[in-house]
Amino acid sequence: MGGLWPAPESSWVACGIGLGAARFLAMRVSLQSQYAICGMFDLAYHGSEGPVQVRVIGERQRIPRRFLEQIFQRLRKAGLVQGKRGPGGGYVLARDAADVTLLDVIEAVEGPLEETLVCGPPPRDREIPERPSFLWPDLTSRVQDALAAVSLASLCRQAAERGAPRASADSRVWHI
């Protein structure tokens, strides 16, 4: 897709979190979160014709099908997608793409960000008064704001602007 997504083996993402105009904090995003975002983007971008099978999403995004199935189960439990059974079945977005943010997707697969972005206990369970424990709630809030500002619809607009091809009904592969 021409630079829209980092390579799957790259899990470092630069996030501007108010550290100055030219300074960024590098944040590690789990492969599970990356795959969830890519899967949800694919569903939003290519799913206008109806349900999309996990197999098809996995092939387009080069994500292992079994891993993607587990991720989509979590997304379904979080109310972000709905599964359709039977012939022509697959997944559809449960809400409009404009109403689904990257924060929604990441929290669906990782849990609340407040629990994910925490500083571990001090070494050897001793208190370190010099440690900036006040930083973590503020940092979490800023990361949440940044992720909540990006919707699937905005990602789809960016992809279309960059000329990413859309799947058509004619390009679907049917297996009997």
C-alpha positions in Angstrom: 0.0 0.0 0.0 2.9 2.3 -0.6 4.0 3.2 2.9 0.6 3.3 4.7 1.7 0.5 7.1 5.1 -0.4 8.5 6.5 -3.8 7.6 5.0 -6.5 9.8 8.4 -7.2 11.5 8.7 -3.5 12.4 6.9 -2.9 15.7 8.2 0.6 16.5 5.9 3.5 15.9 6.7 7.2 16.3 4.0 8.9 18.3 4.0 12.6 18.9 2.9 13.1 22.5 3.5 16.8 23.2 7.3 16.6 23.6 7.9 19.5 21.2 7.4 20.0 17.5 10.4 18.0 16.4 10.7 15.4 19.2 8.9 12.1 19.3 8.6 9.2 21.7 9.1 5.8 20.1 6.4 3.4 21.4 6.4 -0.3 20.8 3.0 -1.6 19.4 2.4 -5.3 19.7 2.2 -7.5 16.6 -1.3 -8.4 17.8 -2.4 -4.8 17.8 -0.8 -4.2 14.4 -2.6 -7.1 12.9 -5.9 -6.0 14.5 -5.5 -2.5 13.0 -4.6 -3.9 9.6 -7.5 -6.4 9.7 -10.0 -3.7 10.7 -8.7 -1.3 8.1 -9.0 -4.0 5.4 -12.6 -4.7 6.5 -13.5 -1.0 6.4 -11.7 -0.4 3.1 -12.8 -3.5 1.2 -15.9 -4.6 3.0 -18.5 -2.3 1.4 -19.8 -5.1 -0.8 -20.7 -7.3 2.2 -19.1 -9.7 4.6 -15.4 -10.5 4.2 -13.8 -13.8 5.2 -10.9 -13.8 7.6 -9.0 -15.9 5.1 -9.3 -13.1 2.4 -8.3 -10.4 4.9 -5.3 -12.5 5.9 -4.2 -13.1 2.3 -4.4 -9.4 1.5 -2.7 -8.2 4.6 -0.3 -11.2 4.8 -1.4 -12.1 8.3 -1.6 -15.8 9.4 -5.2 -16.9 9.3 -5.3 -18.7 12.6 -3.9 -15.6 14.4 -6.3 -13.3 12.6 -9.2 -15.5 13.6 -8.3 -15.2 17.3 -8.0 -11.4 16.9 -11.4 -11.2 15.1 -13.0 -13.2 18.0 -11.8 -10.5 20.4 -13.0 -7.7 18.1 -16.4 -9.4 17.9 -16.6 -9.7 21.7 -15.8 -6.0 21.9 -18.6 -5.2 19.6 -16.4 -3.8 16.7 -17.4 -6.5 14.2 -20.2 -8.9 13.5 -19.9 -12.3 12.1 -22.2 -13.6 9.4 -22.5 -17.4 9.0 -23.2 -19.5 6.0 -22.5 -19.0 2.3 -21.2 -15.6 1.6 -20.5 -15.2 5.3 -17.6 -13.4 7.0 -17.2 -10.3 9.0 -18.7 -6.8 8.7 -18.1 -3.7 10.8 -20.6 -3.4 13.7 -20.3 0.4 13.6 -19.7 3.0 11.0 -15.9 3.3 10.2 -16.0 6.9 11.4 -17.0 5.7 14.8 -14.2 3.1 15.3 -10.9 4.5 16.4 -7.4 3.0 16.7 -7.9 3.2 20.5 -11.1 1.0 20.2 -9.2 -1.6 18.2 -6.1 -1.7 20.4 -8.1 -1.9 23.6 -10.3 -4.7 22.1 -7.2 -6.9 21.7 -4.9 -5.7 24.5 -7.3 -4.5 27.2 -7.5 -1.0 28.7 -4.6 1.2 27.9 -4.4 2.2 31.6 -3.4 -1.4 32.3 -1.1 -1.7 29.3 1.0 1.5 29.7 2.2 1.1 33.3 5.6 1.2 34.7 6.7 -2.1 36.3 7.6 -2.4 39.9 10.9 -0.9 41.1 13.9 -3.3 41.0 13.9 -5.7 44.0 10.6 -4.3 45.2 12.2 -1.2 46.7 10.8 2.3 46.4 12.7 4.8 44.3 11.5 8.3 45.1 13.4 9.8 42.1 11.2 7.8 39.7 8.6 10.0 38.0 5.5 7.9 38.8 3.4 11.0 38.0 4.4 10.6 34.3 2.5 7.4 33.5 -1.1 8.6 33.9 -0.3 11.7 31.8 1.5 9.7 29.2 -1.4 7.2 29.0 -3.9 10.0 28.6 -1.9 11.5 25.7 -1.5 8.2 23.9 -5.2 7.5 24.3 -6.0 11.0 22.8 -3.7 10.3 19.9 -5.2 6.9 19.2 -8.7 8.1 19.6 -8.1 10.9 17.1 -7.6 8.3 14.2 -10.7 6.6 12.9 -10.9 3.8 10.4 -12.7 6.2 8.1 -9.7 8.5 8.2 -7.4 5.6 7.4 -9.6 4.7 4.5 -9.5 8.3 3.2 -5.7 8.3 3.4 -5.5 5.0 1.6 -7.7 6.2 -1.2 -5.7 9.5 -1.5 -2.5 7.4 -1.8 -4.1 5.3 -4.6 -4.5 2.0 -2.7 -6.6 -0.3 -4.9 -9.9 -1.5 -3.6 -11.1 -5.0 -3.9 -14.1 -5.4 -6.1 -16.9 -8.0 -6.2 -15.3 -9.4 -9.3 -11.9 -9.9 -7.6 -13.3 -12.2 -4.9 -12.1 -15.7 -4.9 -14.8 -18.3 -4.4 -13.9 -21.9 -3.3 -16.4 -24.7 -3.6 
